[in-house]
C-alpha cells in the first residue's frame, strides 16, 4: 500500500484570513466617505372630496392678508448669502407683529443642495414655521402670532396655577 502524501493548504488558509481583513479595511474607508445624512420633511395633507383641510392649517397666502419679503434665491448660494439669510430670519423672529414672512423664490438653476441649505438654515435659526409650495416653487418662512393659552378646569375660569395658590 502506498503512503498517502499530506497536502498542506497554506495558501488557501492565508487567503481565507487576509482577504476579508483587507476587504474590511478598504470598505470602512469607503463607507466613511459616503454621506448618509437624512432630512426630515413633513408633507402636508391633500384636500379631497371627502376631506377638507381646516382654515387654520391652510397655507398662509397673500389673499389671506400675509405680507412676504420676496428673495430670489441664487443658485449655489455662498456662506455670505447664508449669513445674510440667517440675519433676515432672526429679524423676522424678533418682529412684534404677525402675518409676516420671507419667501425664497427658487428658479430652474437651483438644485437639491440649495434646498438642503435652506432646511439647515431653519434648524440653525430654530425657526418653527416654514414650508415649500410647489405651485409657485417657493420656500416660505412664516411667523405666526404667539397665542397665550389659558387652560380652564371643568368649565371654570380658574387655571391650575391660580388653583394651587388659593390652597
N, C-alpha and C positions, 0 to 999 in steps of 0.2 A: 504494500500500500504506500502510496506517495504521501509525503509530508505536505500538509497544506501550508501555503505561503500566507503569512499575515499581511494584510493590507492596511496601511495607515492612511487615514483621510485628513491629513494635517491641513492641506489647502482648503478643503471643504469646511472644516471647523473654523479656521481663521476667517473665511469669508462670511460664515454664519454669524460670527461675533462682530466683526468690524464693519460690515456693510450697513447694518441697522444703526450703529453708532454714528457713522459718517452721515447717513441719511437724516437722523435726528438733528445733528449739528447744523446742517445746511437748511433743514426745514424750519427750525426755530428762528434762524436769521431771516429767512424769507417771511415767516409769519409776523415777525416784529415790524417789518417794513410795510405790511398791509395795514391800511387804515380801516378799522372795523368799528367805527362810531355809528351811533344810532340817533336819529332825530325823531322827536315825539311831536307829531302833528295831529291835532284833533280835527276831525271832519264834521261839518255841521249836518244836521238832518235835512232831508229834502221834503218839500211840500208835495203832497199828492192829493188825489180826490178825496181820500178818507182822512187825511191828517193835515192840519193847518198849524204852522208854527205860531206860537203866541207872539203878540206885538213886541213885548219887551225883549224877546230873543232874536228878533229880525235884525238884519244887518243895518247899522246906522248909515243913512243916506242923506244927501243934501236936501232931498224933498221933505225930510222929517226935521229940518232945522239944524243939521250938523254943519259945522264950518271946518274945512280942512286946509292946511297949508300943503300945497302940491309941490313935490320934489321929483324931478326927473332923475331916476337912478342911473348913474353912469355904469357902463359895463366894466366889470372887474375893478370896482372902486377900491381905493387905496386906504391905508391906515389913517391918513389925514382926513379923508372923507368920512371914515367911520367915526373918528373922534368928533367931527362936526355933527354927525347924526346923533351921536351919544348925547352931546350937549343939548340938541334940539329936543330929544325925548325927555331928558331930565327937566328942561324948561317947561315942557308940556305937563309933566307930573306936578310941578310946583304951582301951576296956574290955579287960581281960586274958583274958576267957573267951569261949568260942564258943557257937554256937547261940542267939544273941540277935538281936533286930531291932526295927524300928519298922514298924508297919502303919498306913498312911494310909488311912482308910476314906472313900471317895468316896460321895456321895449324888446324888440327882436334880438338885440345884441346882448341882452342879459342872459346869464346862464345859471345853472344849478348852484354854482359856487356863490353867486350874489345872493340868492335866496337863503342859503345856509348862513351867510354872513349876517343877513337881516335877523334871522332867528337867533343867532348867537348874541346879537346886539340886544334883543329883547330879554335874553337871560341876564346879560350884564347889567342892564338898567333896571331889572326886576319889574318890567312892565307886565301888567296882568292882562290887559285887553288889547288884542291885536288879531288881525286876520287877513286872509288872502281872498280876493274876489276875482274869480276867473272871467266874469263878464267884461270887465274893463281892464283886466290884467294889472291890478294894483294891490299893493300891500298896505293895509291900513293900521295905524296905531291910534287908538281912541282913548279918551278919558271920560269915564262916567262919574257923575256926581256921587260922592260917598253918602249913602243913606244911613242915618243913625237908627239902628234897630232898637226897638224898645219891646221887650217881652212882657206880656201880662200873664198873670196866673188866673186861670178859671174865669175869664171874663172880667177880672178886676183891673184897676189901673195901677196896681202895685207890682213892681218888678222884684226880682229876687233880692237885690241889694237893699232896697227900702224895707223889705220884709225882715231881713236879718238885722237891720239897725233898730227896728221897733222892739225887738225882744229884749 
